[in-house]
Amino acid sequence: MFMHMSVTVAVSGASGYAGGEVLRLLTSHPDVEIGAVTAFSSAGDRLGSHQPHLRSLADRTIVETTAATLAGHDVVVLALPHGASAAVAAELGPDTLVLDCGADHRLVDPAAWSQFYGTDHAGSWPYGLPELMTANPTQRQTLAGARRVAVPGCNVAAVTLGIQPGVAAGVVQARDLVSVLAVGYSGAGRAAKSHLMAAEGLGTAVPYAVGGTHRHIPEIEQNLRAVGATEVSLSFTPTLVPMARGILATTTARLAPDVDPATVRQVWEAAYVDEPFVQLLPAGQWPTTVATQGANTALVQVAVDERAGRVVTVCALDNLVKGTAGAAIQSMNLALGLPETTGLPVEGVAP
């Protein structure tokens, strides 16, 4: 029988959406004691003034993000803007498990980082998507015992989980992928920007980062190469839609030559049959974002458009849970030797 352990977890960026979601999930984790909650500009505030839904933590005082306030914790979650994590992580000891929810350590290729982020590459960490279909070692083996983990991008997780079974099995061609995503506004972060105001966003759908400029593109390509693609070409178009959270990612790929369309679904079934958080829906039932709201669940469907010679996959997930905070805690569990599913909900909240 597994004996409960107790680990202390500090959360930096506690006043943001991702940091708040990490804290929400941690309050239900039986093996965690929540330590320091930290931030930069909101230091000194009550947490409840920024995260009023976190009632059990509302009276906590947000402290400044420094090496001193983060020191002494078993785990540190960095839910900071891109480019801010590397400097903080460099000051934390090698025995501390650091989970970076930002992009700083996701990419292996320094050239890809420089092209899409325009700064110096901070190096790569073990990648926190346990379901990534790597073979030897498996991604779960890579995460076991890790002390630095790069949490995936939310859009990346949705596209990867949708299409990777076909790429890994060779039933689709990765050199002509098209992904179109509907994304909730929390995916754009909490900063006050005019185009993110309700008056601008309600009642409209708005594409962004069109034409190959989105920073998640090289990360998706990296994942698909890791599961066996020799050549990846991806057209990626996200669209903000008027919902608070959620991603619906539709990805299509050319069916590989000589593949029987009737066998395609079996590939996805085999890939996800034992996964606790990624579920292939029954044939004919399509994923919806609301079905994953609040849960560490990704719902997937696959179909073959025989007339077009393409496989169509749809993946829905909550960008703040399976797309960010849930992935961090799932990776934390693996790194600490805890049962992977500990503290993570699979039931969505609807309507």
Contacts in CASP RR format, 6 or more apart in sequence:
PFRMAT RR
TARGET T0000
AUTHOR 0000-0000-0000
METHOD contacts of the structure
MODEL  1
MFMHMSVTVAVSGASGYAGGEVLRLLTSHPDVEIGAVTAFSSAGDRLGSH
QPHLRSLADRTIVETTAATLAGHDVVVLALPHGASAAVAAELGPDTLVLD
CGADHRLVDPAAWSQFYGTDHAGSWPYGLPELMTANPTQRQTLAGARRVA
VPGCNVAAVTLGIQPGVAAGVVQARDLVSVLAVGYSGAGRAAKSHLMAAE
GLGTAVPYAVGGTHRHIPEIEQNLRAVGATEVSLSFTPTLVPMARGILAT
TTARLAPDVDPATVRQVWEAAYVDEPFVQLLPAGQWPTTVATQGANTALV
QVAVDERAGRVVTVCALDNLVKGTAGAAIQSMNLALGLPETTGLPVEGVA
P
2 338 0 8 1.000
2 339 0 8 1.000
4 30 0 8 1.000
4 31 0 8 1.000
5 31 0 8 1.000
5 336 0 8 1.000
5 338 0 8 1.000
6 31 0 8 1.000
6 32 0 8 1.000
6 33 0 8 1.000
7 31 0 8 1.000
7 32 0 8 1.000
7 33 0 8 1.000
7 74 0 8 1.000
7 75 0 8 1.000
7 336 0 8 1.000
8 32 0 8 1.000
8 33 0 8 1.000
8 34 0 8 1.000
8 35 0 8 1.000
8 72 0 8 1.000
8 73 0 8 1.000
8 74 0 8 1.000
8 75 0 8 1.000
9 26 0 8 1.000
9 32 0 8 1.000
9 33 0 8 1.000
9 34 0 8 1.000
9 35 0 8 1.000
9 73 0 8 1.000
9 74 0 8 1.000
9 75 0 8 1.000
9 76 0 8 1.000
9 77 0 8 1.000
9 332 0 8 1.000
10 35 0 8 1.000
10 36 0 8 1.000
10 37 0 8 1.000
10 38 0 8 1.000
10 69 0 8 1.000
10 70 0 8 1.000
10 73 0 8 1.000
10 75 0 8 1.000
10 76 0 8 1.000
10 77 0 8 1.000
11 19 0 8 1.000
11 20 0 8 1.000
11 22 0 8 1.000
11 23 0 8 1.000
11 26 0 8 1.000
11 34 0 8 1.000
11 35 0 8 1.000
11 36 0 8 1.000
11 37 0 8 1.000
11 38 0 8 1.000
11 76 0 8 1.000
11 77 0 8 1.000
11 79 0 8 1.000
12 38 0 8 1.000
12 39 0 8 1.000
12 65 0 8 1.000
12 70 0 8 1.000
12 76 0 8 1.000
12 77 0 8 1.000
12 78 0 8 1.000
12 79 0 8 1.000
12 80 0 8 1.000
12 88 0 8 1.000
13 19 0 8 1.000
13 38 0 8 1.000
13 39 0 8 1.000
13 40 0 8 1.000
13 65 0 8 1.000
13 78 0 8 1.000
13 79 0 8 1.000
13 80 0 8 1.000
14 20 0 8 1.000
14 23 0 8 1.000
14 37 0 8 1.000
14 38 0 8 1.000
14 39 0 8 1.000
14 42 0 8 1.000
14 47 0 8 1.000
14 50 0 8 1.000
14 51 0 8 1.000
14 62 0 8 1.000
14 79 0 8 1.000
15 39 0 8 1.000
15 42 0 8 1.000
15 45 0 8 1.000
15 47 0 8 1.000
15 50 0 8 1.000
15 51 0 8 1.000
15 62 0 8 1.000
15 190 0 8 1.000
16 39 0 8 1.000
16 50 0 8 1.000
16 51 0 8 1.000
16 79 0 8 1.000
16 189 0 8 1.000
16 190 0 8 1.000
17 186 0 8 1.000
17 187 0 8 1.000
17 189 0 8 1.000
17 190 0 8 1.000
17 320 0 8 1.000
18 79 0 8 1.000
18 101 0 8 1.000
18 189 0 8 1.000
18 320 0 8 1.000
18 324 0 8 1.000
18 325 0 8 1.000
19 77 0 8 1.000
19 79 0 8 1.000
19 101 0 8 1.000
19 325 0 8 1.000
20 51 0 8 1.000
20 54 0 8 1.000
20 79 0 8 1.000
20 325 0 8 1.000
21 320 0 8 1.000
21 321 0 8 1.000
21 324 0 8 1.000
21 325 0 8 1.000
21 326 0 8 1.000
22 77 0 8 1.000
22 79 0 8 1.000
22 101 0 8 1.000
22 324 0 8 1.000
22 325 0 8 1.000
22 326 0 8 1.000
22 328 0 8 1.000
22 329 0 8 1.000
23 34 0 8 1.000
23 37 0 8 1.000
23 47 0 8 1.000
23 51 0 8 1.000
23 54 0 8 1.000
23 57 0 8 1.000
24 53 0 8 1.000
24 54 0 8 1.000
24 325 0 8 1.000
25 296 0 8 1.000
25 321 0 8 1.000
25 325 0 8 1.000
25 326 0 8 1.000
25 329 0 8 1.000
25 343 0 8 1.000
25 344 0 8 1.000
25 345 0 8 1.000
26 32 0 8 1.000
26 34 0 8 1.000
26 329 0 8 1.000
27 34 0 8 1.000
27 54 0 8 1.000
27 56 0 8 1.000
27 57 0 8 1.000
28 343 0 8 1.000
28 345 0 8 1.000
29 329 0 8 1.000
29 342 0 8 1.000
29 343 0 8 1.000
30 342 0 8 1.000
30 343 0 8 1.000
31 336 0 8 1.000
31 338 0 8 1.000
31 342 0 8 1.000
32 75 0 8 1.000
34 57 0 8 1.000
35 73 0 8 1.000
36 63 0 8 1.000
36 69 0 8 1.000
36 70 0 8 1.000
36 73 0 8 1.000
37 47 0 8 1.000
37 57 0 8 1.000
37 60 0 8 1.000
37 61 0 8 1.000
37 62 0 8 1.000
37 63 0 8 1.000
38 62 0 8 1.000
38 63 0 8 1.000
38 64 0 8 1.000
38 65 0 8 1.000
38 66 0 8 1.000
38 69 0 8 1.000
38 70 0 8 1.000
39 62 0 8 1.000
39 64 0 8 1.000
39 65 0 8 1.000
40 64 0 8 1.000
40 65 0 8 1.000
42 50 0 8 1.000
42 62 0 8 1.000
43 62 0 8 1.000
43 63 0 8 1.000
43 64 0 8 1.000
43 65 0 8 1.000
44 61 0 8 1.000
44 62 0 8 1.000
44 63 0 8 1.000
44 64 0 8 1.000
45 61 0 8 1.000
45 62 0 8 1.000
46 58 0 8 1.000
46 59 0 8 1.000
46 60 0 8 1.000
46 61 0 8 1.000
46 62 0 8 1.000
47 54 0 8 1.000
47 57 0 8 1.000
47 58 0 8 1.000
47 59 0 8 1.000
47 60 0 8 1.000
47 61 0 8 1.000
47 62 0 8 1.000
48 54 0 8 1.000
48 57 0 8 1.000
48 58 0 8 1.000
48 59 0 8 1.000
48 60 0 8 1.000
50 62 0 8 1.000
51 57 0 8 1.000
51 58 0 8 1.000
52 58 0 8 1.000
63 69 0 8 1.000
65 80 0 8 1.000
65 88 0 8 1.000
67 88 0 8 1.000
67 91 0 8 1.000
67 92 0 8 1.000
70 76 0 8 1.000
70 88 0 8 1.000
70 91 0 8 1.000
70 92 0 8 1.000
70 96 0 8 1.000
71 92 0 8 1.000
72 96 0 8 1.000
73 96 0 8 1.000
74 96 0 8 1.000
74 97 0 8 1.000
74 336 0 8 1.000
75 96 0 8 1.000
75 97 0 8 1.000
75 98 0 8 1.000
75 99 0 8 1.000
75 332 0 8 1.000
75 336 0 8 1.000
76 92 0 8 1.000
76 96 0 8 1.000
76 97 0 8 1.000
76 98 0 8 1.000
76 99 0 8 1.000
77 99 0 8 1.000
77 101 0 8 1.000
77 328 0 8 1.000
78 84 0 8 1.000
78 85 0 8 1.000
78 88 0 8 1.000
78 89 0 8 1.000
78 98 0 8 1.000
78 99 0 8 1.000
78 100 0 8 1.000
78 101 0 8 1.000
78 102 0 8 1.000
79 101 0 8 1.000
79 102 0 8 1.000
79 324 0 8 1.000
79 325 0 8 1.000
80 88 0 8 1.000
80 101 0 8 1.000
80 102 0 8 1.000
81 102 0 8 1.000
82 102 0 8 1.000
82 103 0 8 1.000
82 104 0 8 1.000
82 117 0 8 1.000
82 215 0 8 1.000
83 102 0 8 1.000
83 103 0 8 1.000
83 104 0 8 1.000
83 117 0 8 1.000
83 119 0 8 1.000
83 122 0 8 1.000
84 104 0 8 1.000
85 100 0 8 1.000
85 102 0 8 1.000
85 104 0 8 1.000
85 105 0 8 1.000
85 122 0 8 1.000
86 104 0 8 1.000
86 105 0 8 1.000
86 122 0 8 1.000
86 123 0 8 1.000
89 98 0 8 1.000
89 100 0 8 1.000
89 104 0 8 1.000
89 105 0 8 1.000
89 148 0 8 1.000
92 98 0 8 1.000
94 147 0 8 1.000
95 147 0 8 1.000
96 147 0 8 1.000
97 146 0 8 1.000
97 147 0 8 1.000
97 148 0 8 1.000
97 149 0 8 1.000
97 332 0 8 1.000
97 335 0 8 1.000
97 336 0 8 1.000
98 147 0 8 1.000
98 148 0 8 1.000
98 149 0 8 1.000
99 149 0 8 1.000
99 151 0 8 1.000
99 328 0 8 1.000
99 331 0 8 1.000
99 332 0 8 1.000
100 125 0 8 1.000
100 148 0 8 1.000
100 149 0 8 1.000
100 150 0 8 1.000
100 151 0 8 1.000
101 151 0 8 1.000
101 324 0 8 1.000
101 325 0 8 1.000
101 328 0 8 1.000
102 150 0 8 1.000
102 151 0 8 1.000
102 153 0 8 1.000
103 117 0 8 1.000
103 153 0 8 1.000
103 215 0 8 1.000
103 219 0 8 1.000
104 122 0 8 1.000
104 123 0 8 1.000
104 150 0 8 1.000
105 122 0 8 1.000
105 123 0 8 1.000
105 124 0 8 1.000
105 125 0 8 1.000
105 148 0 8 1.000
105 150 0 8 1.000
106 124 0 8 1.000
106 125 0 8 1.000
106 127 0 8 1.000
106 150 0 8 1.000
106 152 0 8 1.000
106 153 0 8 1.000
106 219 0 8 1.000
106 222 0 8 1.000
107 113 0 8 1.000
107 121 0 8 1.000
107 124 0 8 1.000
107 218 0 8 1.000
107 219 0 8 1.000
107 222 0 8 1.000
108 124 0 8 1.000
108 222 0 8 1.000
109 218 0 8 1.000
109 222 0 8 1.000
110 121 0 8 1.000
110 123 0 8 1.000
112 218 0 8 1.000
112 222 0 8 1.000
113 119 0 8 1.000
113 121 0 8 1.000
113 218 0 8 1.000
114 120 0 8 1.000
114 121 0 8 1.000
115 218 0 8 1.000
116 215 0 8 1.000
116 217 0 8 1.000
116 218 0 8 1.000
117 215 0 8 1.000
124 150 0 8 1.000
125 146 0 8 1.000
125 148 0 8 1.000
125 149 0 8 1.000
125 150 0 8 1.000
126 142 0 8 1.000
126 143 0 8 1.000
126 146 0 8 1.000
126 148 0 8 1.000
126 149 0 8 1.000
126 150 0 8 1.000
127 139 0 8 1.000
127 142 0 8 1.000
127 149 0 8 1.000
127 150 0 8 1.000
127 152 0 8 1.000
127 223 0 8 1.000
128 139 0 8 1.000
128 143 0 8 1.000
128 149 0 8 1.000
128 150 0 8 1.000
128 151 0 8 1.000
128 152 0 8 1.000
128 327 0 8 1.000
128 328 0 8 1.000
128 330 0 8 1.000
128 331 0 8 1.000
129 139 0 8 1.000
129 152 0 8 1.000
129 156 0 8 1.000
129 157 0 8 1.000
129 160 0 8 1.000
129 223 0 8 1.000
129 327 0 8 1.000
130 139 0 8 1.000
130 140 0 8 1.000
130 143 0 8 1.000
130 330 0 8 1.000
130 331 0 8 1.000
130 334 0 8 1.000
130 340 0 8 1.000
131 139 0 8 1.000
131 161 0 8 1.000
131 272 0 8 1.000
131 275 0 8 1.000
131 277 0 8 1.000
131 278 0 8 1.000
132 139 0 8 1.000
132 160 0 8 1.000
132 164 0 8 1.000
132 223 0 8 1.000
132 226 0 8 1.000
132 227 0 8 1.000
133 139 0 8 1.000
133 164 0 8 1.000
133 165 0 8 1.000
133 168 0 8 1.000
133 227 0 8 1.000
133 271 0 8 1.000
134 142 0 8 1.000
134 226 0 8 1.000
134 227 0 8 1.000
140 334 0 8 1.000
140 340 0 8 1.000
143 149 0 8 1.000
143 331 0 8 1.000
143 334 0 8 1.000
143 335 0 8 1.000
144 334 0 8 1.000
144 335 0 8 1.000
144 337 0 8 1.000
145 334 0 8 1.000
145 335 0 8 1.000
145 336 0 8 1.000
145 337 0 8 1.000
146 331 0 8 1.000
146 334 0 8 1.000
146 335 0 8 1.000
147 335 0 8 1.000
149 328 0 8 1.000
149 331 0 8 1.000
149 332 0 8 1.000
149 335 0 8 1.000
151 324 0 8 1.000
151 327 0 8 1.000
151 328 0 8 1.000
151 331 0 8 1.000
152 160 0 8 1.000
152 219 0 8 1.000
152 223 0 8 1.000
152 323 0 8 1.000
152 327 0 8 1.000
153 216 0 8 1.000
153 219 0 8 1.000
153 323 0 8 1.000
153 324 0 8 1.000
154 187 0 8 1.000
154 247 0 8 1.000
154 317 0 8 1.000
154 319 0 8 1.000
154 320 0 8 1.000
154 323 0 8 1.000
154 324 0 8 1.000
155 181 0 8 1.000
155 183 0 8 1.000
155 214 0 8 1.000
155 216 0 8 1.000
155 220 0 8 1.000
155 236 0 8 1.000
155 238 0 8 1.000
155 247 0 8 1.000
155 249 0 8 1.000
155 319 0 8 1.000
156 216 0 8 1.000
156 219 0 8 1.000
156 220 0 8 1.000
156 223 0 8 1.000
157 298 0 8 1.000
157 317 0 8 1.000
157 322 0 8 1.000
157 323 0 8 1.000
157 327 0 8 1.000
158 181 0 8 1.000
158 247 0 8 1.000
158 248 0 8 1.000
158 249 0 8 1.000
158 298 0 8 1.000
158 315 0 8 1.000
158 316 0 8 1.000
158 317 0 8 1.000
158 319 0 8 1.000
158 323 0 8 1.000
159 179 0 8 1.000
159 181 0 8 1.000
159 216 0 8 1.000
159 220 0 8 1.000
159 236 0 8 1.000
159 249 0 8 1.000
159 251 0 8 1.000
159 315 0 8 1.000
160 220 0 8 1.000
160 223 0 8 1.000
160 224 0 8 1.000
161 278 0 8 1.000
161 298 0 8 1.000
161 300 0 8 1.000
161 315 0 8 1.000
161 317 0 8 1.000
162 249 0 8 1.000
162 251 0 8 1.000
162 298 0 8 1.000
162 300 0 8 1.000
162 302 0 8 1.000
162 313 0 8 1.000
162 314 0 8 1.000
162 315 0 8 1.000
163 172 0 8 1.000
163 177 0 8 1.000
163 179 0 8 1.000
163 224 0 8 1.000
163 251 0 8 1.000
163 253 0 8 1.000
163 313 0 8 1.000
164 223 0 8 1.000
164 224 0 8 1.000
164 227 0 8 1.000
164 271 0 8 1.000
165 267 0 8 1.000
165 268 0 8 1.000
165 270 0 8 1.000
165 271 0 8 1.000
165 272 0 8 1.000
165 302 0 8 1.000
166 172 0 8 1.000
166 253 0 8 1.000
166 264 0 8 1.000
166 267 0 8 1.000
166 268 0 8 1.000
166 271 0 8 1.000
166 311 0 8 1.000
167 174 0 8 1.000
167 224 0 8 1.000
167 227 0 8 1.000
167 228 0 8 1.000
167 229 0 8 1.000
167 253 0 8 1.000
168 227 0 8 1.000
168 228 0 8 1.000
168 271 0 8 1.000
169 267 0 8 1.000
169 271 0 8 1.000
170 256 0 8 1.000
170 259 0 8 1.000
171 255 0 8 1.000
171 256 0 8 1.000
171 259 0 8 1.000
171 263 0 8 1.000
171 264 0 8 1.000
171 267 0 8 1.000
171 311 0 8 1.000
172 253 0 8 1.000
172 254 0 8 1.000
172 255 0 8 1.000
172 256 0 8 1.000
172 311 0 8 1.000
173 253 0 8 1.000
173 254 0 8 1.000
173 255 0 8 1.000
173 256 0 8 1.000
174 224 0 8 1.000
174 229 0 8 1.000
174 230 0 8 1.000
174 231 0 8 1.000
174 232 0 8 1.000
174 233 0 8 1.000
174 253 0 8 1.000
175 231 0 8 1.000
175 232 0 8 1.000
175 233 0 8 1.000
176 233 0 8 1.000
176 253 0 8 1.000
176 254 0 8 1.000
177 224 0 8 1.000
177 232 0 8 1.000
177 233 0 8 1.000
177 234 0 8 1.000
177 235 0 8 1.000
177 251 0 8 1.000
177 252 0 8 1.000
177 253 0 8 1.000
178 234 0 8 1.000
178 235 0 8 1.000
178 251 0 8 1.000
178 252 0 8 1.000
178 253 0 8 1.000
179 220 0 8 1.000
179 234 0 8 1.000
179 235 0 8 1.000
179 236 0 8 1.000
179 237 0 8 1.000
179 249 0 8 1.000
179 250 0 8 1.000
179 251 0 8 1.000
180 237 0 8 1.000
180 238 0 8 1.000
180 239 0 8 1.000
180 249 0 8 1.000
180 250 0 8 1.000
181 236 0 8 1.000
181 237 0 8 1.000
181 238 0 8 1.000
181 239 0 8 1.000
181 247 0 8 1.000
181 248 0 8 1.000
181 249 0 8 1.000
181 250 0 8 1.000
182 205 0 8 1.000
182 239 0 8 1.000
182 241 0 8 1.000
182 247 0 8 1.000
182 248 0 8 1.000
182 289 0 8 1.000
183 238 0 8 1.000
183 239 0 8 1.000
183 240 0 8 1.000
183 241 0 8 1.000
183 246 0 8 1.000
183 247 0 8 1.000
183 319 0 8 1.000
184 240 0 8 1.000
184 241 0 8 1.000
184 242 0 8 1.000
184 243 0 8 1.000
184 244 0 8 1.000
184 245 0 8 1.000
184 246 0 8 1.000
184 247 0 8 1.000
184 289 0 8 1.000
184 319 0 8 1.000
185 196 0 8 1.000
185 201 0 8 1.000
185 240 0 8 1.000
185 242 0 8 1.000
185 243 0 8 1.000
185 244 0 8 1.000
186 244 0 8 1.000
186 245 0 8 1.000
186 246 0 8 1.000
186 319 0 8 1.000
186 320 0 8 1.000
187 245 0 8 1.000
187 319 0 8 1.000
187 320 0 8 1.000
188 196 0 8 1.000
188 240 0 8 1.000
189 196 0 8 1.000
194 200 0 8 1.000
195 201 0 8 1.000
195 206 0 8 1.000
201 240 0 8 1.000
201 242 0 8 1.000
202 242 0 8 1.000
203 242 0 8 1.000
204 242 0 8 1.000
205 239 0 8 1.000
205 240 0 8 1.000
205 241 0 8 1.000
205 242 0 8 1.000
206 239 0 8 1.000
206 240 0 8 1.000
207 237 0 8 1.000
207 238 0 8 1.000
207 239 0 8 1.000
207 240 0 8 1.000
208 214 0 8 1.000
208 238 0 8 1.000
208 239 0 8 1.000
208 240 0 8 1.000
209 215 0 8 1.000
209 238 0 8 1.000
210 237 0 8 1.000
211 235 0 8 1.000
211 237 0 8 1.000
212 235 0 8 1.000
212 236 0 8 1.000
214 236 0 8 1.000
214 238 0 8 1.000
216 236 0 8 1.000
217 234 0 8 1.000
217 236 0 8 1.000
220 234 0 8 1.000
220 236 0 8 1.000
221 232 0 8 1.000
221 234 0 8 1.000
224 232 0 8 1.000
225 232 0 8 1.000
243 289 0 8 1.000
245 289 0 8 1.000
245 293 0 8 1.000
245 294 0 8 1.000
245 318 0 8 1.000
245 319 0 8 1.000
245 320 0 8 1.000
246 289 0 8 1.000
246 292 0 8 1.000
246 293 0 8 1.000
246 316 0 8 1.000
246 317 0 8 1.000
246 318 0 8 1.000
246 319 0 8 1.000
246 320 0 8 1.000
247 289 0 8 1.000
247 315 0 8 1.000
247 316 0 8 1.000
247 317 0 8 1.000
247 318 0 8 1.000
247 319 0 8 1.000
247 323 0 8 1.000
248 287 0 8 1.000
248 288 0 8 1.000
248 289 0 8 1.000
248 314 0 8 1.000
248 315 0 8 1.000
248 316 0 8 1.000
249 314 0 8 1.000
249 315 0 8 1.000
249 316 0 8 1.000
250 312 0 8 1.000
250 313 0 8 1.000
250 314 0 8 1.000
251 312 0 8 1.000
251 313 0 8 1.000
251 314 0 8 1.000
251 315 0 8 1.000
252 305 0 8 1.000
252 308 0 8 1.000
252 310 0 8 1.000
252 311 0 8 1.000
252 312 0 8 1.000
252 313 0 8 1.000
253 310 0 8 1.000
253 311 0 8 1.000
253 313 0 8 1.000
254 309 0 8 1.000
254 310 0 8 1.000
254 311 0 8 1.000
255 261 0 8 1.000
255 264 0 8 1.000
255 304 0 8 1.000
255 309 0 8 1.000
255 310 0 8 1.000
255 311 0 8 1.000
261 304 0 8 1.000
261 306 0 8 1.000
264 302 0 8 1.000
264 304 0 8 1.000
264 311 0 8 1.000
265 283 0 8 1.000
265 302 0 8 1.000
268 280 0 8 1.000
268 300 0 8 1.000
268 302 0 8 1.000
268 313 0 8 1.000
269 280 0 8 1.000
272 278 0 8 1.000
272 279 0 8 1.000
272 280 0 8 1.000
272 300 0 8 1.000
276 340 0 8 1.000
276 341 0 8 1.000
276 346 0 8 1.000
277 296 0 8 1.000
277 297 0 8 1.000
277 298 0 8 1.000
277 322 0 8 1.000
277 330 0 8 1.000
277 341 0 8 1.000
277 344 0 8 1.000
277 346 0 8 1.000
278 297 0 8 1.000
278 298 0 8 1.000
278 300 0 8 1.000
279 297 0 8 1.000
279 298 0 8 1.000
279 299 0 8 1.000
279 300 0 8 1.000
280 300 0 8 1.000
280 301 0 8 1.000
280 302 0 8 1.000
281 287 0 8 1.000
281 299 0 8 1.000
281 300 0 8 1.000
281 301 0 8 1.000
284 301 0 8 1.000
284 303 0 8 1.000
285 301 0 8 1.000
286 301 0 8 1.000
286 314 0 8 1.000
287 299 0 8 1.000
287 300 0 8 1.000
287 301 0 8 1.000
287 314 0 8 1.000
287 315 0 8 1.000
287 316 0 8 1.000
288 299 0 8 1.000
288 316 0 8 1.000
289 316 0 8 1.000
289 317 0 8 1.000
289 318 0 8 1.000
290 348 0 8 1.000
290 349 0 8 1.000
290 350 0 8 1.000
290 351 0 8 1.000
291 297 0 8 1.000
291 299 0 8 1.000
291 316 0 8 1.000
291 348 0 8 1.000
291 350 0 8 1.000
292 298 0 8 1.000
292 299 0 8 1.000
292 316 0 8 1.000
292 317 0 8 1.000
292 318 0 8 1.000
292 321 0 8 1.000
292 322 0 8 1.000
292 348 0 8 1.000
293 318 0 8 1.000
293 348 0 8 1.000
293 349 0 8 1.000
293 350 0 8 1.000
294 318 0 8 1.000
294 320 0 8 1.000
294 321 0 8 1.000
294 345 0 8 1.000
294 348 0 8 1.000
294 349 0 8 1.000
295 318 0 8 1.000
295 321 0 8 1.000
295 322 0 8 1.000
295 345 0 8 1.000
295 346 0 8 1.000
295 347 0 8 1.000
295 348 0 8 1.000
295 349 0 8 1.000
296 318 0 8 1.000
296 321 0 8 1.000
296 322 0 8 1.000
296 326 0 8 1.000
296 327 0 8 1.000
296 329 0 8 1.000
296 330 0 8 1.000
296 344 0 8 1.000
296 345 0 8 1.000
296 346 0 8 1.000
297 317 0 8 1.000
297 318 0 8 1.000
297 321 0 8 1.000
297 322 0 8 1.000
297 346 0 8 1.000
297 348 0 8 1.000
298 315 0 8 1.000
298 316 0 8 1.000
298 317 0 8 1.000
298 322 0 8 1.000
299 315 0 8 1.000
299 316 0 8 1.000
299 317 0 8 1.000
300 313 0 8 1.000
300 314 0 8 1.000
300 315 0 8 1.000
301 313 0 8 1.000
301 314 0 8 1.000
302 311 0 8 1.000
302 312 0 8 1.000
302 313 0 8 1.000
302 314 0 8 1.000
303 311 0 8 1.000
303 312 0 8 1.000
304 310 0 8 1.000
304 311 0 8 1.000
304 312 0 8 1.000
305 311 0 8 1.000
305 312 0 8 1.000
317 323 0 8 1.000
321 345 0 8 1.000
326 344 0 8 1.000
329 343 0 8 1.000
329 344 0 8 1.000
330 340 0 8 1.000
330 341 0 8 1.000
330 344 0 8 1.000
332 338 0 8 1.000
333 339 0 8 1.000
333 340 0 8 1.000
333 341 0 8 1.000
333 342 0 8 1.000
333 344 0 8 1.000
334 340 0 8 1.000
END
